[in-house]
Amino acid sequence: MPLFDHLAELRSRLMKALAAVVVGVVIAWYFYPEILDWLTAPYEQVRPTLEDEGIDTELVISGIGGAFQFQLKTSVIAGLVLSSPVWLWQLWAFVLPALHRHEKRAALLLTATCLPLFLGGAWIGYWTFPKAIELLVGFAPEGWTNLLNGADYLSFATRMILLFGVGAQIPVVVVILNRIGAVSGEQLIRARPWIIVGIFVFAAIATPTVDPVTFLFLAIPMSVLYFVSEIIARVTDRRRGRSGERVDDEEASTLDAPRGLDD
C-alpha cells in the first residue's frame, strides 16, 4: 500500500477512535451521578470507621469552576474506558494487515491474556482502595477534619486501579522476554528469590495498609503468576531445543576447520 494510502487510513482510524471517545465522554457525562456513587463507594465504606476513631473527613471541591472541572475529568476518564473496545479495535485494525499469520495468532493470544489479567488486577485495586483510604486518612490527629480534594481523590483512585492492573501483567512481560530470547527458563529460576522479594516490596508499596490480608491478596497472585510464567518459559525453551544448547557468554564458539576448494 502506498504511503499516502497508509496516512489516509491512519487518519480515518484516528477520526473513528476520536468519535468513539467523544461518544463515551457524553455517555459518562449523562451517567455522572452513578459513576460518582461507584467512585466514592470505597470512601463511604470506611467513613463510619474513621468517625468512630474521632477523625472527621469530607470530600470537597474548591474553586468556582472546581465542580465543572471535576465532572469533566471524571467523564473523560470514564469515556476513555467505555470507548476502549472501539479505539483499541481501530488500532488493531490498522496494524493487522502488516502482520503475518503467526504474528496475528500471537497478538490475539496476547490480547486474550492481557485483558482478563488487567481486569483482575484492577478489581483487586478497587477492593483494596477502602483500606488504603482508612490507613492514610487515619494519620490525621484525633479531632481534626481531613478535607479530601475531589480531584486528588480521583487521581489517587485512578492510579491505584491502574497500578494493580499493570502489575498483573508480570507473566505476559516475562513470556515476551523469553520468546525474544532475552531470558531463559533457567535464568528465571535463578532469579526467582530476588523477583519474589521485589514482588512483595511492590505489593507493600501498592497496598499502604497494615492489614496483612490485603498485602498478601496482591503479593500471592503475582507470585503465582510469576511461577506460571517460569513454567511457560521452560516449556518454550524445550520446544526450541535450547536446553543444553546455550553457550556460556565467556566460552568460545567452535569453528569448523577450513576446507579446500576440492572438498
N, C-alpha and C positions, 0 to 999 in steps of 0.2 A: 504494500500500500504506500503511495507517495506521501511525503512529509506533510503536505498541506491537507491531505485527507485525514491523516492522524490528528493534526491540530483541530480540524473541523469536528472530528468525532470526540476529541477531548473536550472541546467547548460544549458540545451537545450533552455529554455526560455530566459536566460540571453544572450546566444550567438545570438539568433534571434533578441533580443532587441538591442544588440550592433551593429549587422549588419545593422539594420534599421537606427540607429543613424548615422553610417558611411555613408550610402547612402544619408541620409538627409543632412549631412555636405557637401558632394560632390556636391549635387544639389544646396545648398545655396552658395557654392564657385563659381559655374558656373554663378549663377544669382546675384552675389555680387553687380554689378552696380545698378541693380533695387532695391535691398534691401537697398543699401546705399541712393538712392534717396528717398525711403519711410522713412528711418530713419532720414534724415536731412531735410525733408519737414517742420516740425514744426519750425526749426531754420531759414530756408529760408523765412518762412512766416512772422516772426517778425523782420527779419534783416532790412528791409527798415524803419520800425518804430523806431528802435534803432538808425539808421543813421540820421533820422530826428531830434532825440534828441541830436545829437552830440556825439554819442557813437559808435566807430568803434569796430567791433568784427570779429574774424576769427576763423574758425575751423582748428586746426593744429595737426600734428603728429610729434613727436620728436623722435630722435634716428635713427640709421642706419636701425635697424630691426623693427622700430615702425610701418611702413605701413603693413609689413607682419603680425606682431602680431595683429594689429587691424583687418585685414581682417580675420585672423584665428579665433579670438574671436567672431567676428560678425557671421561668418559661423557656428561656433559651437552652438551659441545660437539659430540661425535660424534653424539649423539642428535638434536640440532638439525639437523645436516647430513643425517642419514639420513631424518628425517621432513620435510625441507623440501618435497618434492613434495606432501605432503598438506596442510601448513598454508599453503603458497603457493596451492594449489588452493582451499582454503576461503576465503582472502582474495579470490581471483579470482572465485569463485562468488558471493560477497556483493556485489561491485562490478558484476559483469556485467549484471544486469538494468537498471541505471541508465544504461548506455552505449548510444549509437546504433550503427547497423550499421557506419558508417565508423570510429567510435571503437573498436569491438571489433576490426576488422581492424588498426587501428593498434596497439592493445595487444598483439595476438597477434604482430604483426611485431616489436614492441619486445622482447617476451619471447624470441622465437626468435633475436633478435640478441644480446641481453644475455647469455643463458646460455652459448653457446659462447665468447664473448669473456671472460666471467668465468672459466670453466673453463680456458681457455688461459692467462690471466694467472696464475691460481692455480698451474697446473703450472709455469710459469716461476719463480714464487716458491719452490716446493718444490725445484726444480732448483738455484736459487741459494743456498738455505739452507746447504748444507755449506760453501760458500766464505765466507759471512758468518761462520759459526762459526769457521772456520780463521783468518780475519783478526782478529776481535775477541778470541778466546781467545789468539791469538798475541802479544798485547801483554803477556802475563804474563812476568815475568823468568825466565830460564833457571834450572831447578832448583826452581821454585816449583810448587805444586799449585793449580790453579784448580778450586774446587768450584762446580759449576753447580747451582743450586737447581732442582728439578724444576718447581715452579710458575712460576718465571721463564722457564725453557726453554719450557714450554708456551705461555705468554703471548707470548713473542717469536716462536715459530713461527706462532701463530695470526695475530698482527698482520702478519707479513711476507707470509703467503699471502693474507690479505685485502687488503693494500695492493696487491699485484700484480694481484689480481683486479679491484679497483675501478679501478686505473689503466688497465686495458684497456677501460674504458667511455668513453674520451675521444670516440670518434666518435658514440656514442649521445647524449652530452650536447650535442655540437656540433650534431648534426642536430635535436635537440629545440629548441635555442635558435634555429636557423634557421626551423624550422616555425612557431614562435610569433612570428616577426618580430623577435626581439631582435638578431640579427646576420644579415648578408647574406654571400653568397659573396665579394664584393669585399672586405668588411671582414676576412674570414678570410684572404684572400691578403695584404692589407696587414699583418696582424698575424702572419703566418707566421714571420718571423725571431725575434720575441720568444717565440712559442709553442714553437718548436723549442728555443730556449735554455732555456726553462722545463722542457721535457720532459727535456733532458739533465741539468739540475740535479736534477730529481726522480729520474731514474734513478741519478745518482751518490749521492744520499742513500739511496735504497731498496736499492742494492746496495753495501754497505760492504765493498768488496773492491778490491784493487789489480789484479785481473785485468781487462784491458780487454774481453775476450770476454764476460764476464758483464755488464759495464756496457752494452755495445752490444747484447747479447741482449734487453735491455729497451728501450733508447732507440730502436733502429731500428724494431722493430714498432710502437711507439707513434707514431713519426713517420710511418710508412706509413699507419697508421690515421687520423692527422690529415689526410694528403693525400687519403685516400678520402673523409673527411667534407667536405673542401673541394669535391670533385667533386660529391658528392650535393647540397650546398648550392647550388652554381651551377646544377645541373640543376633543382632545385626553384624557384630564382629565375626561370629561363627559363619554366618552366611557368606560373608565376603572372603572367608578363608584367612582372616587377619590374625587369628590366634596362632602364635608360634612363628609367624612370618614377619613380625615387626622387628626392625633392625634398630639397635640402640643408636642414639644420636652420635656417640663417640666411637662407634665401631665402623671401620672402613668397609665399604661395599666391595664385593668380589667382582673382578672383571675377567671376561673370557680372554684367553691368550689370542694374540693377533694371528690371523690366518693368511696364508699366501694366496696369490691370485688363482693358483691352480686348484685350491681346495674347494 
